[in-house]
Amino acid sequence: MKIAKIILSIITMFFATLGLVKILSLDIAIPLMLVSLATLLLLRSVEYKNNRDKGGFIITCLTAVFVYVVVIRLTFNLLI
């Protein structure tokens, strides 16, 4: 689980950097960055659930779902 968190954090920072320095278009970099961030949040929510921290689990899970909804909405707006 620790390795997955590290990999997802590096992917998030990588796509954020690519978008900021204009190597990759922001239309591509932002959704990829947000998907990896939401996946990282889901991984954290599983950790909270295993530690029996109900409040942390609910907050991180809802935040991840919100970020996924934003990515889906953003992607559909770019396609139209």
mmCIF file of the N, C-alpha and C atoms, coordinates in Angstrom:
data_MODEL
# 
_entry.id   MODEL 
# 
loop_
_atom_site.group_PDB 
_atom_site.id 
_atom_site.type_symbol 
_atom_site.label_atom_id 
_atom_site.label_alt_id 
_atom_site.label_comp_id 
_atom_site.label_asym_id 
_atom_site.label_entity_id 
_atom_site.label_seq_id 
_atom_site.pdbx_PDB_ins_code 
_atom_site.Cartn_x 
_atom_site.Cartn_y 
_atom_site.Cartn_z 
_atom_site.occupancy 
_atom_site.B_iso_or_equiv 
_atom_site.pdbx_formal_charge 
_atom_site.auth_seq_id 
_atom_site.auth_comp_id 
_atom_site.auth_asym_id 
_atom_site.auth_atom_id 
_atom_site.pdbx_PDB_model_num 
ATOM 1   N N  . MET A 1 1  ? 0.833   -1.191 0.000   1.00 0.00 ? 1  MET A N  1 
ATOM 2   C CA . MET A 1 1  ? 0.000   0.000  0.000   1.00 0.00 ? 1  MET A CA 1 
ATOM 3   C C  . MET A 1 1  ? 0.874   1.250  0.000   1.00 0.00 ? 1  MET A C  1 
ATOM 4   N N  . LYS A 1 2  ? 1.996   1.181  0.702   1.00 0.00 ? 2  LYS A N  1 
ATOM 5   C CA . LYS A 1 2  ? 2.882   2.335  0.777   1.00 0.00 ? 2  LYS A CA 1 
ATOM 6   C C  . LYS A 1 2  ? 3.503   2.639  -0.586  1.00 0.00 ? 2  LYS A C  1 
ATOM 7   N N  . ILE A 1 3  ? 3.847   1.594  -1.319  1.00 0.00 ? 3  ILE A N  1 
ATOM 8   C CA . ILE A 1 3  ? 4.436   1.788  -2.644  1.00 0.00 ? 3  ILE A CA 1 
ATOM 9   C C  . ILE A 1 3  ? 3.414   2.400  -3.592  1.00 0.00 ? 3  ILE A C  1 
ATOM 10  N N  . ALA A 1 4  ? 2.168   1.976  -3.500  1.00 0.00 ? 4  ALA A N  1 
ATOM 11  C CA . ALA A 1 4  ? 1.114   2.531  -4.353  1.00 0.00 ? 4  ALA A CA 1 
ATOM 12  C C  . ALA A 1 4  ? 0.903   4.012  -4.069  1.00 0.00 ? 4  ALA A C  1 
ATOM 13  N N  . LYS A 1 5  ? 0.955   4.386  -2.791  1.00 0.00 ? 5  LYS A N  1 
ATOM 14  C CA . LYS A 1 5  ? 0.808   5.807  -2.447  1.00 0.00 ? 5  LYS A CA 1 
ATOM 15  C C  . LYS A 1 5  ? 1.952   6.632  -3.012  1.00 0.00 ? 5  LYS A C  1 
ATOM 16  N N  . ILE A 1 6  ? 3.162   6.108  -2.938  1.00 0.00 ? 6  ILE A N  1 
ATOM 17  C CA . ILE A 1 6  ? 4.316   6.829  -3.459  1.00 0.00 ? 6  ILE A CA 1 
ATOM 18  C C  . ILE A 1 6  ? 4.209   6.978  -4.974  1.00 0.00 ? 6  ILE A C  1 
ATOM 19  N N  . ILE A 1 7  ? 3.829   5.908  -5.652  1.00 0.00 ? 7  ILE A N  1 
ATOM 20  C CA . ILE A 1 7  ? 3.705   5.958  -7.111  1.00 0.00 ? 7  ILE A CA 1 
ATOM 21  C C  . ILE A 1 7  ? 2.622   6.932  -7.537  1.00 0.00 ? 7  ILE A C  1 
ATOM 22  N N  . LEU A 1 8  ? 1.456   6.903  -6.870  1.00 0.00 ? 8  LEU A N  1 
ATOM 23  C CA . LEU A 1 8  ? 0.380   7.829  -7.213  1.00 0.00 ? 8  LEU A CA 1 
ATOM 24  C C  . LEU A 1 8  ? 0.760   9.278  -6.915  1.00 0.00 ? 8  LEU A C  1 
ATOM 25  N N  . SER A 1 9  ? 1.503   9.506  -5.853  1.00 0.00 ? 9  SER A N  1 
ATOM 26  C CA . SER A 1 9  ? 1.964   10.865 -5.547  1.00 0.00 ? 9  SER A CA 1 
ATOM 27  C C  . SER A 1 9  ? 2.923   11.360 -6.612  1.00 0.00 ? 9  SER A C  1 
ATOM 28  N N  . ILE A 1 10 ? 3.819   10.497 -7.067  1.00 0.00 ? 10 ILE A N  1 
ATOM 29  C CA . ILE A 1 10 ? 4.769   10.893 -8.115  1.00 0.00 ? 10 ILE A CA 1 
ATOM 30  C C  . ILE A 1 10 ? 4.043   11.161 -9.427  1.00 0.00 ? 10 ILE A C  1 
ATOM 31  N N  . ILE A 1 11 ? 3.061   10.324 -9.765  1.00 0.00 ? 11 ILE A N  1 
ATOM 32  C CA . ILE A 1 11 ? 2.289   10.547 -10.992 1.00 0.00 ? 11 ILE A CA 1 
ATOM 33  C C  . ILE A 1 11 ? 1.543   11.868 -10.926 1.00 0.00 ? 11 ILE A C  1 
ATOM 34  N N  . THR A 1 12 ? 0.941   12.171 -9.783  1.00 0.00 ? 12 THR A N  1 
ATOM 35  C CA . THR A 1 12 ? 0.217   13.438 -9.620  1.00 0.00 ? 12 THR A CA 1 
ATOM 36  C C  . THR A 1 12 ? 1.151   14.628 -9.809  1.00 0.00 ? 12 THR A C  1 
ATOM 37  N N  . MET A 1 13 ? 2.305   14.587 -9.163  1.00 0.00 ? 13 MET A N  1 
ATOM 38  C CA . MET A 1 13 ? 3.258   15.688 -9.301  1.00 0.00 ? 13 MET A CA 1 
ATOM 39  C C  . MET A 1 13 ? 3.822   15.772 -10.715 1.00 0.00 ? 13 MET A C  1 
ATOM 40  N N  . PHE A 1 14 ? 4.018   14.627 -11.359 1.00 0.00 ? 14 PHE A N  1 
ATOM 41  C CA . PHE A 1 14 ? 4.563   14.595 -12.712 1.00 0.00 ? 14 PHE A CA 1 
ATOM 42  C C  . PHE A 1 14 ? 3.630   15.286 -13.690 1.00 0.00 ? 14 PHE A C  1 
ATOM 43  N N  . PHE A 1 15 ? 2.339   14.945 -13.655 1.00 0.00 ? 15 PHE A N  1 
ATOM 44  C CA . PHE A 1 15 ? 1.398   15.564 -14.587 1.00 0.00 ? 15 PHE A CA 1 
ATOM 45  C C  . PHE A 1 15 ? 1.149   17.033 -14.249 1.00 0.00 ? 15 PHE A C  1 
ATOM 46  N N  . ALA A 1 16 ? 1.202   17.389 -12.981 1.00 0.00 ? 16 ALA A N  1 
ATOM 47  C CA . ALA A 1 16 ? 1.075   18.798 -12.611 1.00 0.00 ? 16 ALA A CA 1 
ATOM 48  C C  . ALA A 1 16 ? 2.255   19.598 -13.174 1.00 0.00 ? 16 ALA A C  1 
ATOM 49  N N  . THR A 1 17 ? 3.447   19.031 -13.076 1.00 0.00 ? 17 THR A N  1 
ATOM 50  C CA . THR A 1 17 ? 4.638   19.708 -13.595 1.00 0.00 ? 17 THR A CA 1 
ATOM 51  C C  . THR A 1 17 ? 4.583   19.816 -15.111 1.00 0.00 ? 17 THR A C  1 
ATOM 52  N N  . LEU A 1 18 ? 4.180   18.740 -15.784 1.00 0.00 ? 18 LEU A N  1 
ATOM 53  C CA . LEU A 1 18 ? 4.078   18.784 -17.241 1.00 0.00 ? 18 LEU A CA 1 
ATOM 54  C C  . LEU A 1 18 ? 3.081   19.841 -17.706 1.00 0.00 ? 18 LEU A C  1 
ATOM 55  N N  . GLY A 1 19 ? 1.993   19.983 -16.980 1.00 0.00 ? 19 GLY A N  1 
ATOM 56  C CA . GLY A 1 19 ? 1.015   21.004 -17.337 1.00 0.00 ? 19 GLY A CA 1 
ATOM 57  C C  . GLY A 1 19 ? 1.504   22.408 -17.049 1.00 0.00 ? 19 GLY A C  1 
ATOM 58  N N  . LEU A 1 20 ? 2.231   22.592 -15.952 1.00 0.00 ? 20 LEU A N  1 
ATOM 59  C CA . LEU A 1 20 ? 2.702   23.927 -15.585 1.00 0.00 ? 20 LEU A CA 1 
ATOM 60  C C  . LEU A 1 20 ? 3.793   24.453 -16.518 1.00 0.00 ? 20 LEU A C  1 
ATOM 61  N N  . VAL A 1 21 ? 4.656   23.588 -16.971 1.00 0.00 ? 21 VAL A N  1 
ATOM 62  C CA . VAL A 1 21 ? 5.742   24.043 -17.845 1.00 0.00 ? 21 VAL A CA 1 
ATOM 63  C C  . VAL A 1 21 ? 5.358   23.929 -19.318 1.00 0.00 ? 21 VAL A C  1 
ATOM 64  N N  . LYS A 1 22 ? 4.103   23.652 -19.595 1.00 0.00 ? 22 LYS A N  1 
ATOM 65  C CA . LYS A 1 22 ? 3.527   23.620 -20.934 1.00 0.00 ? 22 LYS A CA 1 
ATOM 66  C C  . LYS A 1 22 ? 4.129   22.559 -21.843 1.00 0.00 ? 22 LYS A C  1 
ATOM 67  N N  . ILE A 1 23 ? 4.661   21.503 -21.282 1.00 0.00 ? 23 ILE A N  1 
ATOM 68  C CA . ILE A 1 23 ? 5.133   20.383 -22.095 1.00 0.00 ? 23 ILE A CA 1 
ATOM 69  C C  . ILE A 1 23 ? 3.930   19.596 -22.608 1.00 0.00 ? 23 ILE A C  1 
ATOM 70  N N  . LEU A 1 24 ? 2.946   19.466 -21.759 1.00 0.00 ? 24 LEU A N  1 
ATOM 71  C CA . LEU A 1 24 ? 1.714   18.764 -22.088 1.00 0.00 ? 24 LEU A CA 1 
ATOM 72  C C  . LEU A 1 24 ? 0.566   19.756 -21.976 1.00 0.00 ? 24 LEU A C  1 
ATOM 73  N N  . SER A 1 25 ? -0.385  19.662 -22.877 1.00 0.00 ? 25 SER A N  1 
ATOM 74  C CA . SER A 1 25 ? -1.528  20.561 -22.843 1.00 0.00 ? 25 SER A CA 1 
ATOM 75  C C  . SER A 1 25 ? -2.286  20.422 -21.521 1.00 0.00 ? 25 SER A C  1 
ATOM 76  N N  . LEU A 1 26 ? -2.779  21.538 -21.024 1.00 0.00 ? 26 LEU A N  1 
ATOM 77  C CA . LEU A 1 26 ? -3.537  21.498 -19.766 1.00 0.00 ? 26 LEU A CA 1 
ATOM 78  C C  . LEU A 1 26 ? -4.820  20.687 -19.899 1.00 0.00 ? 26 LEU A C  1 
ATOM 79  N N  . ASP A 1 27 ? -5.358  20.618 -21.122 1.00 0.00 ? 27 ASP A N  1 
ATOM 80  C CA . ASP A 1 27 ? -6.563  19.815 -21.347 1.00 0.00 ? 27 ASP A CA 1 
ATOM 81  C C  . ASP A 1 27 ? -6.318  18.334 -21.106 1.00 0.00 ? 27 ASP A C  1 
ATOM 82  N N  . ILE A 1 28 ? -5.076  17.916 -21.217 1.00 0.00 ? 28 ILE A N  1 
ATOM 83  C CA . ILE A 1 28 ? -4.714  16.523 -20.983 1.00 0.00 ? 28 ILE A CA 1 
ATOM 84  C C  . ILE A 1 28 ? -4.135  16.340 -19.581 1.00 0.00 ? 28 ILE A C  1 
ATOM 85  N N  . ALA A 1 29 ? -3.298  17.268 -19.150 1.00 0.00 ? 29 ALA A N  1 
ATOM 86  C CA . ALA A 1 29 ? -2.566  17.117 -17.891 1.00 0.00 ? 29 ALA A CA 1 
ATOM 87  C C  . ALA A 1 29 ? -3.483  17.194 -16.669 1.00 0.00 ? 29 ALA A C  1 
ATOM 88  N N  . ILE A 1 30 ? -4.428  18.121 -16.670 1.00 0.00 ? 30 ILE A N  1 
ATOM 89  C CA . ILE A 1 30 ? -5.274  18.314 -15.488 1.00 0.00 ? 30 ILE A CA 1 
ATOM 90  C C  . ILE A 1 30 ? -6.161  17.095 -15.194 1.00 0.00 ? 30 ILE A C  1 
ATOM 91  N N  . PRO A 1 31 ? -6.877  16.536 -16.187 1.00 0.00 ? 31 PRO A N  1 
ATOM 92  C CA . PRO A 1 31 ? -7.674  15.343 -15.862 1.00 0.00 ? 31 PRO A CA 1 
ATOM 93  C C  . PRO A 1 31 ? -6.831  14.158 -15.381 1.00 0.00 ? 31 PRO A C  1 
ATOM 94  N N  . LEU A 1 32 ? -5.663  13.955 -16.001 1.00 0.00 ? 32 LEU A N  1 
ATOM 95  C CA . LEU A 1 32 ? -4.813  12.851 -15.563 1.00 0.00 ? 32 LEU A CA 1 
ATOM 96  C C  . LEU A 1 32 ? -4.307  13.074 -14.145 1.00 0.00 ? 32 LEU A C  1 
ATOM 97  N N  . MET A 1 33 ? -3.953  14.314 -13.831 1.00 0.00 ? 33 MET A N  1 
ATOM 98  C CA . MET A 1 33 ? -3.489  14.640 -12.491 1.00 0.00 ? 33 MET A CA 1 
ATOM 99  C C  . MET A 1 33 ? -4.611  14.426 -11.464 1.00 0.00 ? 33 MET A C  1 
ATOM 100 N N  . LEU A 1 34 ? -5.808  14.863 -11.801 1.00 0.00 ? 34 LEU A N  1 
ATOM 101 C CA . LEU A 1 34 ? -6.918  14.738 -10.862 1.00 0.00 ? 34 LEU A CA 1 
ATOM 102 C C  . LEU A 1 34 ? -7.351  13.287 -10.668 1.00 0.00 ? 34 LEU A C  1 
ATOM 103 N N  . VAL A 1 35 ? -7.265  12.469 -11.705 1.00 0.00 ? 35 VAL A N  1 
ATOM 104 C CA . VAL A 1 35 ? -7.608  11.056 -11.558 1.00 0.00 ? 35 VAL A CA 1 
ATOM 105 C C  . VAL A 1 35 ? -6.627  10.373 -10.618 1.00 0.00 ? 35 VAL A C  1 
ATOM 106 N N  . SER A 1 36 ? -5.343  10.658 -10.784 1.00 0.00 ? 36 SER A N  1 
ATOM 107 C CA . SER A 1 36 ? -4.364  10.035 -9.887  1.00 0.00 ? 36 SER A CA 1 
ATOM 108 C C  . SER A 1 36 ? -4.521  10.568 -8.459  1.00 0.00 ? 36 SER A C  1 
ATOM 109 N N  . LEU A 1 37 ? -4.882  11.826 -8.312  1.00 0.00 ? 37 LEU A N  1 
ATOM 110 C CA . LEU A 1 37 ? -5.124  12.383 -6.985  1.00 0.00 ? 37 LEU A CA 1 
ATOM 111 C C  . LEU A 1 37 ? -6.338  11.739 -6.322  1.00 0.00 ? 37 LEU A C  1 
ATOM 112 N N  . ALA A 1 38 ? -7.409  11.553 -7.076  1.00 0.00 ? 38 ALA A N  1 
ATOM 113 C CA . ALA A 1 38 ? -8.609  10.920 -6.516  1.00 0.00 ? 38 ALA A CA 1 
ATOM 114 C C  . ALA A 1 38 ? -8.342  9.467  -6.147  1.00 0.00 ? 38 ALA A C  1 
ATOM 115 N N  . THR A 1 39 ? -7.545  8.784  -6.947  1.00 0.00 ? 39 THR A N  1 
ATOM 116 C CA . THR A 1 39 ? -7.189  7.408  -6.624  1.00 0.00 ? 39 THR A CA 1 
ATOM 117 C C  . THR A 1 39 ? -6.345  7.348  -5.354  1.00 0.00 ? 39 THR A C  1 
ATOM 118 N N  . LEU A 1 40 ? -5.457  8.309  -5.211  1.00 0.00 ? 40 LEU A N  1 
ATOM 119 C CA . LEU A 1 40 ? -4.665  8.409  -3.984  1.00 0.00 ? 40 LEU A CA 1 
ATOM 120 C C  . LEU A 1 40 ? -5.568  8.655  -2.779  1.00 0.00 ? 40 LEU A C  1 
ATOM 121 N N  . LEU A 1 41 ? -6.576  9.484  -2.939  1.00 0.00 ? 41 LEU A N  1 
ATOM 122 C CA . LEU A 1 41 ? -7.522  9.727  -1.849  1.00 0.00 ? 41 LEU A CA 1 
ATOM 123 C C  . LEU A 1 41 ? -8.309  8.462  -1.498  1.00 0.00 ? 41 LEU A C  1 
ATOM 124 N N  . LEU A 1 42 ? -8.695  7.688  -2.501  1.00 0.00 ? 42 LEU A N  1 
ATOM 125 C CA . LEU A 1 42 ? -9.387  6.430  -2.216  1.00 0.00 ? 42 LEU A CA 1 
ATOM 126 C C  . LEU A 1 42 ? -8.485  5.464  -1.462  1.00 0.00 ? 42 LEU A C  1 
ATOM 127 N N  . LEU A 1 43 ? -7.222  5.448  -1.803  1.00 0.00 ? 43 LEU A N  1 
ATOM 128 C CA . LEU A 1 43 ? -6.270  4.600  -1.090  1.00 0.00 ? 43 LEU A CA 1 
ATOM 129 C C  . LEU A 1 43 ? -6.147  5.038  0.366   1.00 0.00 ? 43 LEU A C  1 
ATOM 130 N N  . ARG A 1 44 ? -6.121  6.348  0.588   1.00 0.00 ? 44 ARG A N  1 
ATOM 131 C CA . ARG A 1 44 ? -6.081  6.867  1.959   1.00 0.00 ? 44 ARG A CA 1 
ATOM 132 C C  . ARG A 1 44 ? -7.354  6.513  2.720   1.00 0.00 ? 44 ARG A C  1 
ATOM 133 N N  . SER A 1 45 ? -8.502  6.552  2.034   1.00 0.00 ? 45 SER A N  1 
ATOM 134 C CA . SER A 1 45 ? -9.749  6.222  2.725   1.00 0.00 ? 45 SER A CA 1 
ATOM 135 C C  . SER A 1 45 ? -9.774  4.752  3.139   1.00 0.00 ? 45 SER A C  1 
ATOM 136 N N  . VAL A 1 46 ? -9.165  3.871  2.344   1.00 0.00 ? 46 VAL A N  1 
ATOM 137 C CA . VAL A 1 46 ? -9.066  2.462  2.737   1.00 0.00 ? 46 VAL A CA 1 
ATOM 138 C C  . VAL A 1 46 ? -8.204  2.331  3.990   1.00 0.00 ? 46 VAL A C  1 
ATOM 139 N N  . GLU A 1 47 ? -7.128  3.106  4.053   1.00 0.00 ? 47 GLU A N  1 
ATOM 140 C CA . GLU A 1 47 ? -6.288  3.087  5.258   1.00 0.00 ? 47 GLU A CA 1 
ATOM 141 C C  . GLU A 1 47 ? -7.061  3.562  6.480   1.00 0.00 ? 47 GLU A C  1 
ATOM 142 N N  . TYR A 1 48 ? -7.850  4.622  6.311   1.00 0.00 ? 48 TYR A N  1 
ATOM 143 C CA . TYR A 1 48 ? -8.661  5.100  7.433   1.00 0.00 ? 48 TYR A CA 1 
ATOM 144 C C  . TYR A 1 48 ? -9.665  4.043  7.864   1.00 0.00 ? 48 TYR A C  1 
ATOM 145 N N  . LYS A 1 49 ? -10.264 3.341  6.902   1.00 0.00 ? 49 LYS A N  1 
ATOM 146 C CA . LYS A 1 49 ? -11.230 2.303  7.246   1.00 0.00 ? 49 LYS A CA 1 
ATOM 147 C C  . LYS A 1 49 ? -10.558 1.160  8.004   1.00 0.00 ? 49 LYS A C  1 
ATOM 148 N N  . ASN A 1 50 ? -9.340  0.792  7.573   1.00 0.00 ? 50 ASN A N  1 
ATOM 149 C CA . ASN A 1 50 ? -8.617  -0.268 8.278   1.00 0.00 ? 50 ASN A CA 1 
ATOM 150 C C  . ASN A 1 50 ? -8.215  0.154  9.689   1.00 0.00 ? 50 ASN A C  1 
ATOM 151 N N  . ASN A 1 51 ? -7.975  1.444  9.895   1.00 0.00 ? 51 ASN A N  1 
ATOM 152 C CA . ASN A 1 51 ? -7.626  1.964  11.221  1.00 0.00 ? 51 ASN A CA 1 
ATOM 153 C C  . ASN A 1 51 ? -8.857  2.298  12.053  1.00 0.00 ? 51 ASN A C  1 
ATOM 154 N N  . ARG A 1 52 ? -10.029 2.014  11.509  1.00 0.00 ? 52 ARG A N  1 
ATOM 155 C CA . ARG A 1 52 ? -11.315 2.247  12.181  1.00 0.00 ? 52 ARG A CA 1 
ATOM 156 C C  . ARG A 1 52 ? -11.548 3.722  12.523  1.00 0.00 ? 52 ARG A C  1 
ATOM 157 N N  . ASP A 1 53 ? -11.084 4.602  11.628  1.00 0.00 ? 53 ASP A N  1 
ATOM 158 C CA . ASP A 1 53 ? -11.335 6.042  11.765  1.00 0.00 ? 53 ASP A CA 1 
ATOM 159 C C  . ASP A 1 53 ? -12.471 6.403  10.815  1.00 0.00 ? 53 ASP A C  1 
ATOM 160 N N  . LYS A 1 54 ? -13.698 6.364  11.357  1.00 0.00 ? 54 LYS A N  1 
ATOM 161 C CA . LYS A 1 54 ? -14.883 6.535  10.522  1.00 0.00 ? 54 LYS A CA 1 
ATOM 162 C C  . LYS A 1 54 ? -14.952 7.934  9.912   1.00 0.00 ? 54 LYS A C  1 
ATOM 163 N N  . GLY A 1 55 ? -14.589 8.946  10.670  1.00 0.00 ? 55 GLY A N  1 
ATOM 164 C CA . GLY A 1 55 ? -14.655 10.323 10.169  1.00 0.00 ? 55 GLY A CA 1 
ATOM 165 C C  . GLY A 1 55 ? -13.683 10.560 9.020   1.00 0.00 ? 55 GLY A C  1 
ATOM 166 N N  . GLY A 1 56 ? -12.456 10.096 9.183   1.00 0.00 ? 56 GLY A N  1 
ATOM 167 C CA . GLY A 1 56 ? -11.464 10.245 8.119   1.00 0.00 ? 56 GLY A CA 1 
ATOM 168 C C  . GLY A 1 56 ? -11.847 9.473  6.879   1.00 0.00 ? 56 GLY A C  1 
ATOM 169 N N  . PHE A 1 57 ? -12.426 8.282  7.076   1.00 0.00 ? 57 PHE A N  1 
ATOM 170 C CA . PHE A 1 57 ? -12.862 7.474  5.942   1.00 0.00 ? 57 PHE A CA 1 
ATOM 171 C C  . PHE A 1 57 ? -13.940 8.191  5.141   1.00 0.00 ? 57 PHE A C  1 
ATOM 172 N N  . ILE A 1 58 ? -14.930 8.724  5.818   1.00 0.00 ? 58 ILE A N  1 
ATOM 173 C CA . ILE A 1 58 ? -16.045 9.375  5.129   1.00 0.00 ? 58 ILE A CA 1 
ATOM 174 C C  . ILE A 1 58 ? -15.577 10.620 4.389   1.00 0.00 ? 58 ILE A C  1 
ATOM 175 N N  . ILE A 1 59 ? -14.756 11.444 5.041   1.00 0.00 ? 59 ILE A N  1 
ATOM 176 C CA . ILE A 1 59 ? -14.285 12.686 4.411   1.00 0.00 ? 59 ILE A CA 1 
ATOM 177 C C  . ILE A 1 59 ? -13.439 12.397 3.184   1.00 0.00 ? 59 ILE A C  1 
ATOM 178 N N  . THR A 1 60 ? -12.472 11.483 3.291   1.00 0.00 ? 60 THR A N  1 
ATOM 179 C CA . THR A 1 60 ? -11.608 11.214 2.139   1.00 0.00 ? 60 THR A CA 1 
ATOM 180 C C  . THR A 1 60 ? -12.362 10.503 1.019   1.00 0.00 ? 60 THR A C  1 
ATOM 181 N N  . CYS A 1 61 ? -13.302 9.645  1.366   1.00 0.00 ? 61 CYS A N  1 
ATOM 182 C CA . CYS A 1 61 ? -14.085 8.958  0.345   1.00 0.00 ? 61 CYS A CA 1 
ATOM 183 C C  . CYS A 1 61 ? -14.976 9.951  -0.411  1.00 0.00 ? 61 CYS A C  1 
ATOM 184 N N  . LEU A 1 62 ? -15.640 10.836 0.309   1.00 0.00 ? 62 LEU A N  1 
ATOM 185 C CA . LEU A 1 62 ? -16.477 11.853 -0.340  1.00 0.00 ? 62 LEU A CA 1 
ATOM 186 C C  . LEU A 1 62 ? -15.644 12.811 -1.187  1.00 0.00 ? 62 LEU A C  1 
ATOM 187 N N  . THR A 1 63 ? -14.461 13.152 -0.713  1.00 0.00 ? 63 THR A N  1 
ATOM 188 C CA . THR A 1 63 ? -13.584 14.027 -1.485  1.00 0.00 ? 63 THR A CA 1 
ATOM 189 C C  . THR A 1 63 ? -13.142 13.347 -2.775  1.00 0.00 ? 63 THR A C  1 
ATOM 190 N N  . ALA A 1 64 ? -12.813 12.069 -2.706  1.00 0.00 ? 64 ALA A N  1 
ATOM 191 C CA . ALA A 1 64 ? -12.412 11.326 -3.900  1.00 0.00 ? 64 ALA A CA 1 
ATOM 192 C C  . ALA A 1 64 ? -13.556 11.242 -4.908  1.00 0.00 ? 64 ALA A C  1 
ATOM 193 N N  . VAL A 1 65 ? -14.755 10.975 -4.430  1.00 0.00 ? 65 VAL A N  1 
ATOM 194 C CA . VAL A 1 65 ? -15.916 10.916 -5.320  1.00 0.00 ? 65 VAL A CA 1 
ATOM 195 C C  . VAL A 1 65 ? -16.152 12.277 -5.956  1.00 0.00 ? 65 VAL A C  1 
ATOM 196 N N  . PHE A 1 66 ? -16.016 13.348 -5.184  1.00 0.00 ? 66 PHE A N  1 
ATOM 197 C CA . PHE A 1 66 ? -16.186 14.694 -5.723  1.00 0.00 ? 66 PHE A CA 1 
ATOM 198 C C  . PHE A 1 66 ? -15.158 14.989 -6.813  1.00 0.00 ? 66 PHE A C  1 
ATOM 199 N N  . VAL A 1 67 ? -13.908 14.603 -6.584  1.00 0.00 ? 67 VAL A N  1 
ATOM 200 C CA . VAL A 1 67 ? -12.863 14.847 -7.580  1.00 0.00 ? 67 VAL A CA 1 
ATOM 201 C C  . VAL A 1 67 ? -13.139 14.033 -8.841  1.00 0.00 ? 67 VAL A C  1 
ATOM 202 N N  . TYR A 1 68 ? -13.603 12.790 -8.696  1.00 0.00 ? 68 TYR A N  1 
ATOM 203 C CA . TYR A 1 68 ? -13.967 11.999 -9.874  1.00 0.00 ? 68 TYR A CA 1 
ATOM 204 C C  . TYR A 1 68 ? -15.101 12.658 -10.657 1.00 0.00 ? 68 TYR A C  1 
ATOM 205 N N  . VAL A 1 69 ? -16.097 13.183 -9.966  1.00 0.00 ? 69 VAL A N  1 
ATOM 206 C CA . VAL A 1 69 ? -17.205 13.864 -10.643 1.00 0.00 ? 69 VAL A CA 1 
ATOM 207 C C  . VAL A 1 69 ? -16.699 15.099 -11.385 1.00 0.00 ? 69 VAL A C  1 
ATOM 208 N N  . VAL A 1 70 ? -15.802 15.845 -10.766 1.00 0.00 ? 70 VAL A N  1 
ATOM 209 C CA . VAL A 1 70 ? -15.231 17.027 -11.417 1.00 0.00 ? 70 VAL A CA 1 
ATOM 210 C C  . VAL A 1 70 ? -14.458 16.620 -12.672 1.00 0.00 ? 70 VAL A C  1 
ATOM 211 N N  . VAL A 1 71 ? -13.696 15.549 -12.598 1.00 0.00 ? 71 VAL A N  1 
ATOM 212 C CA . VAL A 1 71 ? -12.930 15.095 -13.768 1.00 0.00 ? 71 VAL A CA 1 
ATOM 213 C C  . VAL A 1 71 ? -13.862 14.664 -14.891 1.00 0.00 ? 71 VAL A C  1 
ATOM 214 N N  . ILE A 1 72 ? -14.919 13.946 -14.552 1.00 0.00 ? 72 ILE A N  1 
ATOM 215 C CA . ILE A 1 72 ? -15.868 13.512 -15.576 1.00 0.00 ? 72 ILE A CA 1 
ATOM 216 C C  . ILE A 1 72 ? -16.533 14.716 -16.217 1.00 0.00 ? 72 ILE A C  1 
ATOM 217 N N  . ARG A 1 73 ? -16.951 15.661 -15.404 1.00 0.00 ? 73 ARG A N  1 
ATOM 218 C CA . ARG A 1 73 ? -17.598 16.869 -15.933 1.00 0.00 ? 73 ARG A CA 1 
ATOM 219 C C  . ARG A 1 73 ? -16.627 17.678 -16.786 1.00 0.00 ? 73 ARG A C  1 
ATOM 220 N N  . LEU A 1 74 ? -15.399 17.818 -16.340 1.00 0.00 ? 74 LEU A N  1 
ATOM 221 C CA . LEU A 1 74 ? -14.383 18.551 -17.081 1.00 0.00 ? 74 LEU A CA 1 
ATOM 222 C C  . LEU A 1 74 ? -14.087 17.879 -18.418 1.00 0.00 ? 74 LEU A C  1 
ATOM 223 N N  . THR A 1 75 ? -14.006 16.571 -18.408 1.00 0.00 ? 75 THR A N  1 
ATOM 224 C CA . THR A 1 75 ? -13.724 15.839 -19.640 1.00 0.00 ? 75 THR A CA 1 
ATOM 225 C C  . THR A 1 75 ? -14.869 15.967 -20.634 1.00 0.00 ? 75 THR A C  1 
ATOM 226 N N  . PHE A 1 76 ? -16.111 15.882 -20.175 1.00 0.00 ? 76 PHE A N  1 
ATOM 227 C CA . PHE A 1 76 ? -17.239 16.037 -21.085 1.00 0.00 ? 76 PHE A CA 1 
ATOM 228 C C  . PHE A 1 76 ? -17.311 17.451 -21.633 1.00 0.00 ? 76 PHE A C  1 
ATOM 229 N N  . ASN A 1 77 ? -16.965 18.456 -20.847 1.00 0.00 ? 77 ASN A N  1 
ATOM 230 C CA . ASN A 1 77 ? -16.963 19.831 -21.364 1.00 0.00 ? 77 ASN A CA 1 
ATOM 231 C C  . ASN A 1 77 ? -15.880 20.022 -22.409 1.00 0.00 ? 77 ASN A C  1 
ATOM 232 N N  . LEU A 1 78 ? -14.760 19.342 -22.277 1.00 0.00 ? 78 LEU A N  1 
ATOM 233 C CA . LEU A 1 78 ? -13.704 19.455 -23.276 1.00 0.00 ? 78 LEU A CA 1 
ATOM 234 C C  . LEU A 1 78 ? -14.080 18.756 -24.581 1.00 0.00 ? 78 LEU A C  1 
ATOM 235 N N  . LEU A 1 79 ? -14.882 17.709 -24.494 1.00 0.00 ? 79 LEU A N  1 
ATOM 236 C CA . LEU A 1 79 ? -15.271 16.982 -25.694 1.00 0.00 ? 79 LEU A CA 1 
ATOM 237 C C  . LEU A 1 79 ? -16.326 17.720 -26.503 1.00 0.00 ? 79 LEU A C  1 
ATOM 238 N N  . ILE A 1 80 ? -17.119 18.532 -25.835 1.00 0.00 ? 80 ILE A N  1 
ATOM 239 C CA . ILE A 1 80 ? -18.205 19.238 -26.522 1.00 0.00 ? 80 ILE A CA 1 
ATOM 240 C C  . ILE A 1 80 ? -17.703 20.496 -27.179 1.00 0.00 ? 80 ILE A C  1 
# 
